[in-house]
Amino acid sequence: MTDRKLRIGVIGAGMIALMSHIPNLRATGKAEVVAICRRDARRLAQVQEKLGIAEAYTDWREMLDRVQLDGVVVSTPHHLHAAPTLAALERGLHVLVEKPMALTSRDAQMMVEAAQQAQRVLIVTYSPRYAGLWRTVKQKLDEGVIGSIRQLNLAFCIYRRWIWEAETAPAEGRAYVEKMSGMPEEFFVDWNEWHRDPARMGGGMFADNGPHVVDLALWLAGAPPVEVMAFGEAAGLPVECFLNIQARLANGVLLSLTSADTHLPSTLGGQERWMIVGDRGALTADAAGDVWVYGQDGVQKIEATLPSTSRQAAFVAAIDAEELDLTPASEGVWTVALMEAAYRSAAEGRVVAVQLVAKEVI
């Protein structure tokens, strides 16, 4: 690469772009956001003025045609991830795409193949992989700290029922978003609207927050799913509120995942509890984020020995070939396939086979 900064366009200049993508890209010192796109012209103008971005468009196709770019960030509603990603890759641009990568494994696989054909970077924003602690845990597991992994159990819950039950987010959530984005609450009204639509969202809370933990589980286990069984309960919502998933992975690891959309008085950020069982010990992670190994040498707490980074910094580094892609899109397909299969299993009441070679779940 030259010393010239990477020219990045952002498709979907909404909450996540303002709170994360644009500031973190600028923080690298190696990239500049030169164009943004948002369908709402008034809100687009607000972002352009606030952030001082030269080019602004209501149609991402026009942005791709008119602006000289090196890469794009796709931060649109879930159902609109595939089309701009494919178009950008076809133009020879690198892409950082928000989770979930796509709503179907077929679309996700098409995105991977497009990136391979274009020989461009395609990264999915599964954030736990960039945390130093989880990177350290992955390293320890690969080194055999608990032997070969046999089972992985995860329970996670987060409060998102308000999306369907109330017109606005809880007060603490609104205050946090306004503080981090610098935008008034009304700027994000359409975020609530499309999140209420299962066709655009992909489902309920699990479709929105599940990709992070599913990707983390599959990454730690080291294999894609091959069989999935799930049971769901709406509990009065128009989408699933509670979901239990059982899966067999390609390497024989058994995965058990419990997802719950429920009110947590202590936090809006959610809680997770992990237990990973190997043939020579176990590893746990509690709600406080502490990770422990129970092995032949007793009980040991794992501390981060690898650095944390942002998704955007990793994207820039991958383009510069400074380090390996931490979230390769080829593995991002695994997460889409498991979630797609889980929703289908819960709806149809059967075990669903996952055949990624065939580019679809059957």
C-alpha positions as CSV (number, residue, x, y, z in Angstrom):
1,M,0.0,0.0,0.0
2,T,1.0,3.6,-0.5
3,D,1.0,6.2,2.3
4,R,-2.4,7.5,0.9
5,K,-5.3,7.0,3.3
6,L,-7.9,4.4,2.3
7,R,-11.0,6.0,0.9
8,I,-14.0,4.4,2.6
9,G,-17.7,4.8,1.9
10,V,-20.4,3.9,4.5
11,I,-23.6,2.4,3.2
12,G,-26.2,2.9,6.0
13,A,-25.3,6.0,8.0
14,G,-27.3,5.1,11.1
15,M,-26.7,4.4,14.7
16,I,-23.9,1.8,14.5
17,A,-22.1,3.8,11.8
18,L,-22.2,6.9,14.0
19,M,-21.3,5.2,17.2
20,S,-18.7,2.7,15.9
21,H,-17.8,2.5,12.2
22,I,-17.0,6.1,11.3
23,P,-15.1,7.1,14.5
24,N,-13.1,3.9,14.6
25,L,-12.1,4.1,11.0
26,R,-10.9,7.7,11.6
27,A,-9.1,6.5,14.7
28,T,-6.8,4.2,12.6
29,G,-5.2,7.2,11.0
30,K,-5.0,5.1,7.8
31,A,-8.6,5.6,6.5
32,E,-10.9,8.4,5.7
33,V,-14.7,8.3,5.3
34,V,-15.2,10.2,2.1
35,A,-18.9,9.3,1.3
36,I,-22.0,8.2,3.2
37,C,-25.3,6.8,2.1
38,R,-28.7,6.8,3.8
39,R,-32.2,6.6,2.3
40,D,-33.7,9.4,4.4
41,A,-32.4,12.6,2.9
42,R,-33.0,14.7,6.0
43,R,-31.2,12.4,8.4
44,L,-28.4,12.0,5.8
45,A,-27.9,15.7,5.8
46,Q,-27.7,15.7,9.6
47,V,-24.9,13.2,9.5
48,Q,-23.0,14.9,6.7
49,E,-23.1,18.2,8.5
50,K,-22.2,16.8,11.9
51,L,-19.2,14.7,10.7
52,G,-18.0,16.9,7.8
53,I,-18.2,14.2,5.1
54,A,-17.8,15.5,1.6
55,E,-20.1,13.2,-0.4
56,A,-23.6,12.1,0.7
57,Y,-26.1,9.9,-1.3
58,T,-29.6,8.5,-0.8
59,D,-28.8,5.6,-3.2
60,W,-25.8,3.4,-2.6
61,R,-25.6,2.5,-6.3
62,E,-25.1,6.1,-7.2
63,M,-22.4,6.4,-4.5
64,L,-20.5,3.4,-5.9
65,D,-20.8,4.7,-9.4
66,R,-19.6,8.3,-8.7
67,V,-17.1,8.1,-5.8
68,Q,-13.6,6.7,-6.1
69,L,-13.3,4.3,-3.2
70,D,-11.1,1.6,-1.8
71,G,-13.7,-0.1,0.4
72,V,-17.1,0.2,1.9
73,V,-18.8,-0.5,5.2
74,V,-22.3,-2.1,4.8
75,S,-24.3,-1.1,7.9
76,T,-27.8,-1.4,6.5
77,P,-30.8,-3.3,7.9
78,H,-30.2,-7.0,8.0
79,H,-32.1,-7.9,4.8
80,L,-30.1,-5.3,2.8
81,H,-26.6,-6.6,3.5
82,A,-26.1,-8.9,0.5
83,A,-26.9,-6.7,-2.5
84,P,-24.6,-3.7,-1.7
85,T,-21.8,-6.2,-0.6
86,L,-22.0,-8.1,-3.9
87,A,-22.1,-4.8,-5.9
88,A,-19.1,-3.4,-4.1
89,L,-17.0,-6.6,-4.5
90,E,-17.9,-6.7,-8.2
91,R,-16.4,-3.2,-8.4
92,G,-13.2,-4.4,-6.8
93,L,-13.8,-2.8,-3.4
94,H,-13.0,-4.3,0.0
95,V,-16.1,-4.7,2.3
96,L,-16.7,-4.7,6.0
97,V,-20.3,-5.9,6.5
98,E,-22.4,-5.7,9.6
99,K,-23.8,-8.8,11.3
100,P,-25.7,-10.9,10.4
101,M,-23.7,-11.4,7.3
102,A,-26.9,-12.3,5.4
103,L,-30.3,-13.8,6.2
104,T,-29.7,-16.9,4.2
105,S,-26.7,-19.2,3.8
106,R,-27.2,-19.0,0.0
107,D,-26.6,-15.2,0.0
108,A,-23.7,-15.5,2.5
109,Q,-22.0,-18.1,0.3
110,M,-22.5,-15.9,-2.8
111,M,-20.8,-13.0,-0.9
112,V,-17.8,-15.3,-0.1
113,E,-17.5,-16.4,-3.7
114,A,-17.7,-12.8,-4.9
115,A,-14.9,-11.8,-2.5
116,Q,-12.7,-14.7,-3.6
117,Q,-13.3,-13.9,-7.3
118,A,-12.5,-10.3,-6.8
119,Q,-9.5,-11.1,-4.5
120,R,-10.8,-8.5,-2.0
121,V,-11.2,-8.5,1.8
122,L,-14.6,-9.3,3.1
123,I,-14.9,-9.1,6.9
124,V,-18.0,-9.7,9.1
125,T,-18.3,-7.6,12.2
126,Y,-18.5,-10.4,14.8
127,S,-17.1,-8.3,17.6
128,P,-16.1,-10.9,20.3
129,R,-13.3,-12.2,18.0
130,Y,-11.6,-8.8,18.4
131,A,-11.5,-8.9,22.2
132,G,-8.1,-9.8,23.7
133,L,-9.6,-12.1,26.3
134,W,-11.5,-14.2,23.7
135,R,-8.5,-14.3,21.4
136,T,-6.5,-15.6,24.3
137,V,-9.1,-18.2,25.1
138,K,-9.1,-19.4,21.5
139,Q,-5.3,-19.7,21.6
140,K,-5.5,-21.7,24.8
141,L,-8.1,-24.0,23.5
142,D,-6.2,-24.6,20.3
143,E,-3.1,-25.4,22.4
144,G,-5.2,-28.1,24.2
145,V,-5.7,-26.6,27.6
146,I,-8.7,-28.8,28.2
147,G,-7.8,-31.4,25.6
148,S,-10.1,-32.0,22.6
149,I,-13.4,-30.0,22.9
150,R,-16.4,-32.3,23.2
151,Q,-19.3,-30.1,24.3
152,L,-20.0,-26.4,24.3
153,N,-22.9,-25.0,26.3
154,L,-23.9,-21.3,26.2
155,A,-26.8,-19.4,27.8
156,F,-27.3,-15.8,27.0
157,C,-30.0,-13.3,27.6
158,I,-30.5,-9.6,26.7
159,Y,-33.5,-7.3,27.0
160,R,-34.9,-6.4,23.6
161,R,-38.7,-7.0,24.2
162,W,-39.2,-3.2,24.3
163,I,-38.7,-3.1,20.5
164,W,-42.1,-4.8,20.2
165,E,-43.8,-3.7,23.4
166,A,-42.9,0.0,23.6
167,E,-42.5,2.9,21.2
168,T,-39.1,4.0,22.5
169,A,-36.1,2.3,24.2
170,P,-35.6,2.4,28.0
171,A,-34.4,5.7,29.3
172,E,-30.9,4.5,30.0
173,G,-30.6,3.1,26.5
174,R,-31.7,6.3,24.9
175,A,-29.3,8.3,27.0
176,Y,-26.4,6.0,26.0
177,V,-27.1,6.2,22.3
178,E,-27.5,10.0,22.4
179,K,-24.2,10.3,24.3
180,M,-22.3,8.0,22.0
181,S,-23.7,9.2,18.7
182,G,-24.3,12.9,19.4
183,M,-27.7,12.6,17.7
184,P,-31.1,13.2,19.2
185,E,-33.4,10.3,19.8
186,E,-35.7,11.1,16.8
187,F,-32.7,10.4,14.5
188,F,-33.1,6.6,15.3
189,V,-36.9,6.3,15.0
190,D,-36.7,4.1,11.9
191,W,-34.2,1.8,13.7
192,N,-37.1,0.8,16.0
193,E,-39.4,0.4,13.0
194,W,-37.4,-2.0,10.9
195,H,-36.4,-4.1,14.0
196,R,-40.1,-4.8,14.5
197,D,-40.4,-6.4,11.1
198,P,-39.3,-10.1,11.1
199,A,-38.9,-10.1,7.3
200,R,-36.2,-7.3,7.5
201,M,-34.9,-8.3,10.9
202,G,-34.7,-12.1,10.3
203,G,-36.5,-12.9,13.5
204,G,-36.4,-11.6,17.1
205,M,-33.6,-10.8,19.5
206,F,-31.7,-13.9,18.5
207,A,-31.5,-12.6,14.9
208,D,-30.1,-9.4,16.1
209,N,-27.8,-10.3,19.0
210,G,-27.4,-14.1,18.4
211,P,-24.9,-13.8,15.6
212,H,-22.1,-12.6,17.9
213,V,-22.4,-15.5,20.4
214,V,-23.1,-18.1,17.7
215,D,-20.0,-17.0,15.7
216,L,-17.9,-17.1,18.9
217,A,-19.1,-20.6,19.8
218,L,-18.4,-22.0,16.3
219,W,-15.0,-20.2,16.2
220,L,-14.0,-21.6,19.6
221,A,-15.2,-25.1,18.6
222,G,-13.5,-24.8,15.3
223,A,-16.2,-26.2,12.9
224,P,-19.5,-25.5,11.1
225,P,-22.8,-27.1,12.1
226,V,-24.1,-30.2,10.3
227,E,-27.3,-30.9,12.2
228,V,-29.5,-28.5,14.1
229,M,-32.6,-28.9,16.3
230,A,-34.4,-26.0,18.0
231,F,-37.5,-25.2,20.0
232,G,-38.9,-21.7,20.3
233,E,-41.4,-19.9,22.4
234,A,-42.9,-16.5,21.5
235,A,-44.4,-15.8,25.0
236,G,-46.7,-13.1,23.6
237,L,-44.3,-11.5,21.1
238,P,-44.8,-11.7,17.3
239,V,-41.3,-13.2,17.2
240,E,-39.4,-15.8,19.3
241,C,-38.7,-14.7,22.8
242,F,-37.0,-17.9,24.0
243,L,-35.0,-20.3,21.9
244,N,-33.2,-23.6,22.8
245,I,-30.8,-25.0,20.2
246,Q,-29.0,-28.3,19.9
247,A,-26.4,-28.8,17.2
248,R,-23.8,-31.3,16.1
249,L,-20.7,-29.7,14.5
250,A,-18.6,-31.2,11.6
251,N,-15.9,-32.1,14.1
252,G,-18.2,-34.0,16.4
253,V,-18.5,-31.2,19.0
254,L,-22.0,-30.9,20.6
255,L,-23.4,-27.4,20.9
256,S,-26.2,-26.4,23.3
257,L,-27.4,-22.8,23.2
258,T,-30.2,-21.1,25.1
259,S,-31.3,-17.6,24.0
260,A,-33.7,-15.5,26.1
261,D,-35.2,-12.0,25.6
262,T,-36.0,-10.9,29.1
263,H,-35.6,-7.9,31.4
264,L,-32.3,-7.8,33.3
265,P,-32.6,-5.1,36.0
266,S,-28.8,-4.8,36.3
267,T,-28.0,-4.1,32.7
268,L,-29.3,-3.6,29.2
269,G,-26.1,-5.1,27.8
270,G,-27.1,-8.7,28.4
271,Q,-25.4,-11.6,30.2
272,E,-23.7,-14.8,29.0
273,R,-22.6,-18.0,30.7
274,W,-20.3,-20.5,29.0
275,M,-19.1,-24.0,29.7
276,I,-16.8,-25.7,27.3
277,V,-16.0,-29.3,28.1
278,G,-13.0,-31.2,26.8
279,D,-11.7,-34.7,27.4
280,R,-9.1,-33.3,29.9
281,G,-11.0,-30.5,31.6
282,A,-13.4,-27.7,31.2
283,L,-13.5,-23.9,30.7
284,T,-16.1,-21.6,32.0
285,A,-17.0,-17.9,31.5
286,D,-19.4,-16.3,33.9
287,A,-21.7,-13.3,33.7
288,A,-18.9,-11.0,35.0
289,G,-16.7,-12.0,32.1
290,D,-14.2,-14.0,34.1
291,V,-12.9,-17.1,32.4
292,W,-11.6,-20.1,34.3
293,V,-10.0,-23.4,33.4
294,Y,-10.6,-26.5,35.4
295,G,-7.9,-29.0,34.5
296,Q,-5.4,-31.4,35.7
297,D,-3.3,-28.6,37.3
298,G,-6.3,-27.3,39.3
299,V,-8.3,-24.1,38.7
300,Q,-6.7,-21.2,36.8
301,K,-8.1,-17.9,35.7
302,I,-7.3,-16.9,32.1
303,E,-6.2,-13.3,31.7
304,A,-5.9,-11.6,28.3
305,T,-2.4,-11.9,26.8
306,L,-3.4,-10.9,23.3
307,P,-4.5,-7.3,22.5
308,S,-8.0,-6.2,21.7
309,T,-8.7,-4.3,18.5
310,S,-11.7,-2.7,16.8
311,R,-13.4,-4.3,13.8
312,Q,-12.6,-1.3,11.7
313,A,-8.9,-1.4,12.6
314,A,-8.8,-5.0,11.7
315,F,-10.5,-4.3,8.4
316,V,-7.9,-1.6,7.6
317,A,-5.1,-3.9,8.7
318,A,-6.4,-6.8,6.5
319,I,-6.5,-4.5,3.5
320,D,-2.9,-3.4,4.2
321,A,-2.0,-7.1,4.6
322,E,-0.6,-6.3,8.0
323,E,-2.3,-9.2,9.7
324,L,-4.7,-12.1,9.0
325,D,-8.4,-11.5,8.8
326,L,-9.8,-12.3,12.3
327,T,-13.4,-12.9,11.0
328,P,-13.1,-14.5,7.5
329,A,-16.4,-14.4,5.7
330,S,-16.0,-18.1,4.8
331,E,-16.6,-18.8,8.6
332,G,-19.3,-16.1,8.7
333,V,-21.3,-18.4,6.6
334,W,-21.3,-21.0,9.4
335,T,-23.2,-18.6,11.7
336,V,-25.8,-17.7,9.1
337,A,-26.3,-21.4,8.4
338,L,-26.8,-22.4,12.0
339,M,-29.3,-19.5,12.7
340,E,-31.2,-20.3,9.5
341,A,-31.4,-23.9,10.4
342,A,-32.5,-23.1,14.0
343,Y,-35.4,-20.9,12.8
344,R,-36.4,-23.6,10.3
345,S,-36.2,-26.4,12.9
346,A,-38.3,-24.4,15.4
347,A,-40.9,-23.7,12.7
348,E,-41.1,-27.2,11.3
349,G,-40.4,-29.3,14.4
350,R,-37.6,-31.4,12.9
351,V,-33.8,-31.9,12.8
352,V,-32.4,-29.8,10.0
353,A,-29.3,-30.9,8.1
354,V,-26.9,-28.2,7.1
355,Q,-25.1,-28.8,3.8
356,L,-22.9,-25.7,3.1
357,V,-21.4,-27.3,-0.1
358,A,-24.9,-27.1,-1.6
359,K,-25.1,-23.4,-0.5
360,E,-28.2,-23.9,1.5
361,V,-29.9,-25.4,4.5
362,I,-32.2,-28.4,3.7
